[in-house]
Amino acid sequence: MRPLIKILSVLAIPALLSCQDEWIFSADSRYSLAFSADTVKMDTVFTGIASASAGFMVYNPNDVGLRLDAVMGGGTASPFRMNLDGEGGAAITGLEIPAGDSLFCFVSVNIPSTDDPSLFHAFDSIRFVMESGNVQCVRLSAFGQNAVRIRGRRIGSDTVLTARLPYIIYDSLSVAPGATLTLQPGVQFYFHRGAVLDIQGRIIARGSADSMIVMRGDRLDNMVAGLPYDLLSGEWGGVLLGSNSYGNVMSYCDIHGGEWGIKADSAGMEDTKLSMSSSIIHNVNGNCLETTGCRVYIANSQITNGGHGCVDMAGGVSEFTFCTIAAFSLWHLADQAVRLSDSRAGSSFPLEGATFRNCIITGRHSSEFVVDVADSIRETAAYSVSNSLLMVRDTADVRFSGVEFENTRNKAYGASNFVNNTLSGYASVFALDSLSTARGIADSLSVVWPADLSGVPRPPSGADAGCYQYKP
């Protein structure tokens, strides 16, 4: 047995030496580190709020270990913070990386608030100083945006908000009965999770083609690489138009990413509840536009990707002109794009009129236009669709005139009406494809709406249905 023991002992020596080599540390200047990135670019962050962490790997590709210190270039005054091997601070000393090993470095940024209304650049670097005296750096870069913070504010008198700084709304922004909130072009509302815009008075939100009013969630970072939270639904509440709210006006507004888009409560039909034009309601968990027993006028607008539905109208009077109403939510198997009914939560609301003119109404279902009313009034229900592209099973309905019906035998139907196909990515695109059946079917109402939502001119005759005129 002694020869065997001797052989095993000899074989064990290289393995033991190999294990020991991992813990041999060198101060030789020939050795250096490697990094997974030479620059860490953070997402734009609001000042005074710590960002989500970004990170990079620090590798030791050598056959000996290295000892080093990590020092923030700007010291304790730097807006950036690092964490290496579970230790954080502006300077981390005594780090050891064995041969062939690595460390993960987390970086966050908290940029101090200033009075600067524009985006501004914050930068620094992490200096890795090795025992040999070698210094290697990883650059850090972020953009800061100052903002006005709103917590539980109730507007009790007429108020004008300018676009000088964006607004972060943490729980709610409410407008009391009798008060008017006016938003100037370019106003940006960033709502925290669950926050709502509660209008019991009135809102006048008039943006412009090159300076839209935006209402979205307050997450500026990415869920995963290449997928910003801004493309997700359910990131905030939505807009409520209370039962005593009348005369609301919205133009060139972009409302997206909420639990719902706009809910308009019952208010009677003597006065107009909402006039909305050249606007977008997109990508919400519930309904994009939900009205109950009220009067609304919607024109030249995109109402798309509601997780429940796009337009849900219980009673009332509504007119939709040059609207793209499309249900292709990526996160939900949505109900129909348009649902008309005469009740809500057990209460009756007579359907006095619903008109869709020069519109696109489409989605994944074989029928995206549903009328859910009592059988006794079905034959006399007040609704109509004209000069529109419509995905519906009942093509014999006498309330349809000049309608092009979607057909799965067509070259373009459903999502294929739109460029890049709305199902190909999270940022759905609703500009018309060259093969769309919606092209050239609109009536002469283009004289009233001579330009589409993106500013493309419509011809006086033969315009395209929907909110976007085809552009090669």
Beta strands, then each sheet from edge to edge (+ up, - down):
strand 1: 34-35
strand 2: 39-41
strand 3: 45-46
strand 4: 54-59
strand 5: 66-72
strand 6: 80-84
strand 7: 87-89
strand 8: 91-97
strand 9: 102-109
strand 10: 120-130
strand 11: 135-145
strand 12: 148-150
strand 13: 153-155
strand 14: 159-161
strand 15: 167-169
strand 16: 172-175
strand 17: 180-183
strand 18: 188-191
strand 19: 196-199
strand 20: 202-206
strand 21: 213-217
strand 22: 222-224
strand 23: 227-228
strand 24: 239-241
strand 25: 248-251
strand 26: 253-256
strand 27: 262-264
strand 28: 274-277
strand 29: 280-284
strand 30: 287-292
strand 31: 295-299
strand 32: 302-306
strand 33: 309-314
strand 34: 316-321
strand 35: 324-327
strand 36: 338-341
strand 37: 343-344
strand 38: 347-348
strand 39: 351-357
strand 40: 360-363
strand 41: 369-372
strand 42: 383-386
strand 43: 389-390
strand 44: 400-401
strand 45: 404-405
sheet 1: 1+ 4- 9+ 6- 7+
sheet 2: 2+ 11+ 3+
sheet 3: 2+ 11+ 10- 5+ 8-
sheet 4: 12+ 15+ 18+ 21+ 26+ 29+ 32+ 35+ 40+ 43+ 45+
sheet 5: 13+ 16+ 19+ 24+ 27+ 30+ 33+ 36+ 41+
sheet 6: 14+ 17+ 20+ 25+ 28+ 31+ 34+ 39+ 42+ 44+
sheet 7: 22+ 23-
sheet 8: 37+ 38-
end
